[in-house]
């Protein structure tokens, strides 16, 4: 640490369009900035120096996980996500209600909490 920000053409997946990569690169740089912040590094302390091999590995992992997240966001189609909504939303679910009605008297509590 501090981990340098991702350069615009570093670690770009070969199958990704340039406009999509630019958006993903901003997202990854936000992640890197957050990691630096958690470490206690101020934004002014991050220099434009070439990253070490270990830092390149962290960049690659951040890009891979962010690309996986992007791919998962694109996959759901109608009928794939509706079952995640609570019953009270009113959207018909393909598999029917996943949870029964919540009733406070049916919840087990420790004796001291009652």
Backbone as CSV, one residue per row, in Angstrom:
resi,resn,N_x,N_y,N_z,CA_x,CA_y,CA_z,C_x,C_y,C_z
1,UNK,0.843,-1.166,0.000,0.000,0.000,0.000,0.887,1.227,0.000
2,UNK,0.492,2.299,-0.559,-0.770,2.548,-1.230,-0.807,1.882,-2.603
3,UNK,-1.969,1.438,-2.955,-2.183,0.773,-4.233,-2.482,1.833,-5.289
4,UNK,-1.680,1.882,-6.358,-1.949,2.896,-7.390,-3.248,2.590,-8.132
5,UNK,-3.849,3.631,-8.651,-5.083,3.452,-9.409,-4.804,2.710,-10.707
6,UNK,-5.832,2.099,-11.216,-5.746,1.326,-12.448,-5.622,2.275,-13.624
7,UNK,-4.615,2.062,-14.462,-4.462,2.875,-15.671,-5.538,2.484,-16.672
8,UNK,-5.797,3.337,-17.613,-6.936,3.127,-18.501,-6.832,1.862,-19.355
9,UNK,-5.635,1.421,-19.699,-5.533,0.249,-20.572,-4.940,-0.970,-19.873
10,UNK,-4.604,-0.829,-18.598,-4.057,-1.973,-17.877,-5.154,-2.973,-17.559
11,UNK,-4.842,-4.229,-17.662,-5.712,-5.314,-17.216,-7.043,-5.395,-17.968
12,UNK,-7.154,-4.759,-19.098,-8.420,-4.800,-19.839,-8.654,-6.211,-20.373
13,UNK,-9.814,-6.801,-20.069,-10.127,-8.120,-20.627,-10.225,-8.025,-22.152
14,UNK,-9.679,-8.993,-22.856,-9.638,-8.897,-24.320,-11.022,-8.921,-24.973
15,UNK,-12.008,-9.506,-24.312,-13.331,-9.611,-24.911,-14.250,-8.448,-24.549
16,UNK,-13.734,-7.448,-23.855,-14.574,-6.342,-23.404,-14.439,-5.141,-24.334
17,UNK,-15.589,-4.559,-24.684,-15.585,-3.364,-25.517,-14.962,-2.202,-24.748
18,UNK,-14.404,-1.254,-25.490,-13.683,-0.153,-24.869,-14.586,0.702,-23.986
19,UNK,-15.792,0.992,-24.434,-16.688,1.846,-23.642,-17.104,1.154,-22.345
20,UNK,-17.273,-0.176,-22.412,-17.604,-0.912,-21.195,-16.401,-0.954,-20.250
21,UNK,-15.201,-1.074,-20.824,-13.996,-1.107,-20.009,-13.801,0.210,-19.271
22,UNK,-14.090,1.321,-19.919,-13.918,2.616,-19.260,-14.817,2.731,-18.035
23,UNK,-16.030,2.233,-18.145,-16.958,2.259,-17.011,-16.462,1.322,-15.907
24,UNK,-16.043,0.112,-16.297,-15.547,-0.846,-15.311,-14.273,-0.331,-14.645
25,UNK,-13.443,0.362,-15.405,-12.201,0.906,-14.858,-12.496,1.938,-13.777
26,UNK,-13.500,2.770,-13.986,-13.888,3.741,-12.952,-14.374,3.007,-11.706
27,UNK,-15.173,1.958,-11.903,-15.676,1.163,-10.780,-14.520,0.531,-10.000
28,UNK,-13.562,-0.043,-10.709,-12.409,-0.675,-10.048,-11.584,0.375,-9.307
29,UNK,-11.431,1.550,-9.883,-10.672,2.605,-9.211,-11.373,3.080,-7.941
30,UNK,-12.693,3.028,-7.927,-13.422,3.353,-6.693,-13.115,2.304,-5.628
31,UNK,-13.070,1.041,-6.046,-12.726,-0.036,-5.110,-11.305,0.157,-4.573
32,UNK,-10.372,0.477,-5.454,-8.983,0.676,-5.044,-8.872,1.870,-4.093
33,UNK,-9.601,2.938,-4.393,-9.594,4.106,-3.510,-10.147,3.742,-2.133
34,UNK,-11.197,2.925,-2.112,-11.767,2.487,-0.836,-10.780,1.615,-0.068
35,UNK,-10.074,0.719,-0.769,-9.069,-0.117,-0.094,-7.950,0.739,0.480
36,UNK,-7.505,1.727,-0.297,-6.470,2.639,0.200,-6.966,3.409,1.416
37,UNK,-8.208,3.841,1.362,-8.785,4.600,2.480,-8.874,3.732,3.742
38,UNK,-9.292,2.454,3.563,-9.355,1.542,4.709,-7.977,1.309,5.313
39,UNK,-6.969,1.353,4.467,-5.603,1.170,4.954,-5.093,2.424,5.667
40,UNK,-5.757,3.558,5.439,-5.345,4.802,6.075,-4.559,5.713,5.162
41,UNK,-4.557,5.423,3.883,-3.833,6.233,2.921,-4.717,7.364,2.434
42,UNK,-4.177,8.550,2.376,-4.915,9.690,1.860,-4.768,9.716,0.335
43,UNK,-5.781,10.236,-0.357,-5.699,10.266,-1.834,-4.456,10.975,-2.358
44,UNK,-3.954,11.977,-1.646,-2.769,12.703,-2.111,-1.506,11.851,-2.023
45,UNK,-1.539,10.794,-1.220,-0.357,9.946,-1.051,-0.208,8.917,-2.166
46,UNK,-1.251,8.741,-2.981,-1.185,7.777,-4.074,-0.458,8.433,-5.239
47,UNK,0.658,7.860,-5.621,1.483,8.440,-6.684,1.224,7.715,-8.005
48,UNK,1.600,8.371,-9.066,1.530,7.743,-10.390,2.832,7.007,-10.659
49,UNK,3.064,5.963,-9.897,4.258,5.141,-10.094,3.816,3.816,-10.692
50,UNK,4.693,3.160,-11.434,4.321,1.852,-11.965,4.074,0.870,-10.825
51,UNK,2.994,0.103,-10.909,2.702,-0.851,-9.827,3.690,-2.009,-9.814
52,UNK,3.913,-2.551,-8.630,4.764,-3.731,-8.492,4.001,-4.955,-8.996
53,UNK,4.662,-6.096,-9.045,4.003,-7.322,-9.493,2.857,-7.714,-8.570
54,UNK,3.041,-7.524,-7.276,1.966,-7.856,-6.335,0.787,-6.904,-6.501
55,UNK,1.068,-5.643,-6.750,-0.014,-4.685,-6.968,-0.747,-4.985,-8.275
56,UNK,-0.020,-5.432,-9.285,-0.669,-5.841,-10.535,-1.584,-7.035,-10.310
57,UNK,-1.169,-7.934,-9.410,-2.013,-9.078,-9.080,-3.296,-8.615,-8.377
58,UNK,-3.184,-7.638,-7.487,-4.373,-7.094,-6.822,-5.268,-6.414,-7.855
59,UNK,-4.673,-5.676,-8.782,-5.452,-5.059,-9.863,-6.212,-6.121,-10.656
60,UNK,-5.511,-7.189,-11.011,-6.141,-8.246,-11.809,-7.301,-8.879,-11.049
61,UNK,-7.106,-9.122,-9.768,-8.182,-9.715,-8.962,-9.377,-8.777,-8.838
62,UNK,-9.115,-7.500,-8.654,-10.216,-6.525,-8.579,-10.973,-6.463,-9.903
63,UNK,-10.244,-6.490,-11.000,-10.892,-6.465,-12.322,-11.703,-7.734,-12.536
64,UNK,-11.131,-8.887,-12.202,-11.840,-10.152,-12.390,-13.127,-10.204,-11.568
65,UNK,-13.050,-9.796,-10.327,-14.253,-9.835,-9.470,-15.287,-8.810,-9.921
66,UNK,-14.825,-7.659,-10.358,-15.766,-6.642,-10.838,-16.426,-7.085,-12.138
67,UNK,-15.664,-7.727,-13.005,-16.234,-8.236,-14.255,-17.231,-9.353,-13.969
68,UNK,-16.921,-10.198,-13.001,-17.858,-11.247,-12.602,-19.148,-10.635,-12.050
69,UNK,-19.020,-9.587,-11.255,-20.185,-8.889,-10.724,-21.018,-8.295,-11.860
70,UNK,-20.347,-7.685,-12.835,-21.038,-7.119,-13.991,-21.763,-8.201,-14.783
71,UNK,-21.120,-9.340,-14.967,-21.748,-10.448,-15.695,-22.981,-10.963,-14.962
72,UNK,-22.898,-11.044,-13.636,-24.056,-11.506,-12.866,-25.199,-10.505,-12.912
73,UNK,-24.882,-9.219,-12.997,-25.943,-8.215,-13.107,-26.677,-8.315,-14.440
74,UNK,-25.994,-8.764,-15.481,-26.600,-8.838,-16.801,-27.406,-10.113,-17.019
75,UNK,-27.184,-11.143,-16.220,-27.821,-12.436,-16.455,-29.306,-12.513,-16.157
76,UNK,-29.799,-11.903,-15.071,-31.206,-12.134,-14.737,-32.145,-11.681,-15.849
77,UNK,-33.120,-12.504,-16.099,-34.171,-12.154,-17.037,-35.493,-12.283,-16.295
78,UNK,-36.586,-11.991,-16.969,-37.891,-12.075,-16.322,-38.093,-13.471,-15.749
79,UNK,-38.552,-13.510,-14.519,-38.798,-14.785,-13.861,-37.642,-15.275,-13.030
80,UNK,-36.461,-14.677,-13.179,-35.295,-15.133,-12.419,-35.115,-14.406,-11.099
81,UNK,-35.645,-13.213,-10.987,-35.383,-12.418,-9.801,-36.629,-12.133,-8.969
82,UNK,-37.800,-12.367,-9.505,-39.015,-12.003,-8.792,-39.175,-12.757,-7.473
83,UNK,-38.647,-13.965,-7.383,-38.790,-14.738,-6.153,-37.995,-14.121,-5.005
84,UNK,-37.070,-13.200,-5.298,-36.293,-12.549,-4.254,-37.068,-11.435,-3.550
85,UNK,-38.148,-10.966,-4.167,-38.927,-9.886,-3.575,-39.756,-10.394,-2.410
86,UNK,-40.022,-9.536,-1.430,-40.898,-9.958,-0.332,-42.327,-10.148,-0.818
87,UNK,-43.098,-10.901,-0.052,-44.473,-11.225,-0.447,-45.354,-9.996,-0.564
88,UNK,-45.106,-8.953,0.216,-45.999,-7.808,0.249,-45.846,-6.879,-0.952
89,UNK,-44.874,-7.112,-1.832,-44.682,-6.235,-2.987,-45.841,-6.356,-3.969
90,UNK,-46.396,-7.518,-4.118,-47.552,-7.694,-4.981,-47.238,-8.136,-6.391
91,UNK,-45.996,-8.424,-6.687,-45.643,-8.950,-8.003,-45.790,-10.462,-7.951
92,UNK,-46.529,-11.053,-8.892,-46.683,-12.510,-8.849,-45.332,-13.206,-9.005
93,UNK,-45.138,-14.207,-8.189,-43.873,-14.942,-8.211,-44.055,-16.249,-8.966
94,UNK,-43.062,-16.615,-9.754,-43.185,-17.862,-10.509,-43.283,-19.097,-9.634
95,UNK,-42.620,-19.084,-8.483,-42.629,-20.253,-7.603,-43.586,-20.056,-6.434
96,UNK,-44.389,-19.010,-6.448,-45.287,-18.740,-5.330,-44.528,-18.112,-4.184
97,UNK,-45.215,-17.808,-3.103,-44.546,-17.195,-1.958,-43.448,-18.095,-1.397
98,UNK,-42.315,-17.528,-1.130,-41.194,-18.293,-0.592,-41.224,-18.326,0.932
99,UNK,-41.880,-17.360,1.542,-41.922,-17.269,2.990,-43.368,-17.115,3.423
100,UNK,-43.676,-17.666,4.566,-45.011,-17.490,5.120,-45.131,-16.130,5.778
101,UNK,-46.314,-15.828,6.258,-46.517,-14.574,6.967,-45.720,-14.586,8.262
102,UNK,-45.115,-13.455,8.576,-44.360,-13.344,9.810,-45.312,-13.044,10.961
103,UNK,-45.211,-13.825,12.015,-46.023,-13.637,13.207,-45.075,-13.628,14.393
104,UNK,-45.101,-12.552,15.165,-44.149,-12.391,16.261,-44.279,-13.489,17.309
105,UNK,-45.490,-13.967,17.566,-45.693,-14.978,18.597,-45.074,-16.320,18.208
106,UNK,-44.800,-16.535,16.944,-44.227,-17.813,16.493,-42.703,-17.841,16.539
107,UNK,-42.082,-16.717,16.861,-40.624,-16.637,16.879,-40.120,-17.085,18.240
108,UNK,-39.154,-18.000,18.251,-38.544,-18.438,19.505,-37.590,-17.381,20.009
109,UNK,-37.714,-17.013,21.247,-36.852,-16.025,21.861,-36.159,-16.626,23.065
110,UNK,-34.956,-16.171,23.352,-34.338,-16.576,24.605,-35.171,-16.075,25.775
111,UNK,-35.166,-16.755,26.909,-36.008,-16.354,28.046,-35.751,-14.905,28.485
112,UNK,-34.542,-14.444,28.417,-34.236,-13.082,28.876,-34.740,-12.027,27.907
113,UNK,-34.980,-12.367,26.658,-35.420,-11.403,25.660,-36.923,-11.225,25.672
114,UNK,-37.669,-12.164,26.228,-39.135,-12.101,26.178,-39.706,-11.058,27.101
